[in-house]
């Protein structure tokens, strides 16, 4: 294998970015559980000026070439908001990342990762957390449990062999991220029902739908709660105003008022829960293409989605209320109201919550209390440089 002519080059133009994006469709062509993203969104993700992540990060994408073919890819990046965080929260000074990794074999993988590590070292980084593709808010971690079913919207799906390649290069687990699934057609255990019923009798508590006519205002409110609620979490990086606007634009077509709840206590918004219909169910057969006819199917679905699975990607309770009985009560109330709406209005039968950090005891306890179980695990690896 030593005589192989593998060249790793930086991505510098649109044609190379297109090669970078196209590779994943070829690598995963035979995986029945991979969900091809829309190509226009995949291109936007890696294009400066389109993705606001580039506003606060140094990013370099690389391609691996062999015999004129593109055989691998990787993104090396330094998120300046991440390195400004306290080191005890996982990120912090000197921590760089790589992600968007794909490779045809282990030799190519080693070359790509070595290139990303050198790029990070040359910029003064001394530790790497990976894979992050590219922000921690996008698709963090390598899938290690759950390869036997497709991911829900905004979740990654990587071949199991990648894990072996990373670990062979000295990468060790820094953190596990879990998703939990549950049968939402079943009522929650009696204890949870009593907690919900008690909350409904409390005049200080109000659970409301978001108001889509005030979309920008509601998005700012939710992201304000999120930034406060998650600020002490491992790996936390705050959302910028540009990212809030970008996320709002991206989510707006699949946002449903009766699937996103805000909890108010004594008139103050103190918690939220965001639930999204699993867009992947309609995207999967499109193979990443909207034209010539898939855009009609997508628009039809968006008007009145009927979907098996609902995903809860984000939930937060203001920090001052965390670990309180009230926080758990508000969470159970929002989950129950969304569960009812998902069944009655969208024909859903399955829910997925996450990702959830492995040491987030509060969220793990809530997930277990409603009889959900881990269906996918992602690992973020670490290595000294």
Secondary structure, DSSP 8 states (H G I E B T S, - for coil): -TT--EEEEE--SHHHHHHHHHHHHHHTTT-TT-----HHHHHHHTSTTTSGGGGGEEEEEEEEEETTEEEEEEEEEEETTTTTS-GGGS--TTEEEEEEEEESSHHHHHHHHHHHHHHHHHTT--EEEE-EESSTTSEESEEEE-TTS---TT-----HHHHHHHHHTT-EEEEEEEEEEEETTS---HHHHHHHHHHHT-TTEEEEE--GGGHHHHHHHHHHHHHHHTTTSTT-----HHHHHHHHHHHGGG--GGGEEEEEETTEEEEEEEEEE-THHHHGGGTT--TTTHHHHHHHHHHS---SEEEEEEEEE-GGGTTSHHHHHHHHHHHHHHHHHHHHHH---EEEEEEEETT-HHHHHHHHHTT-EEEEEEEEEEEE-
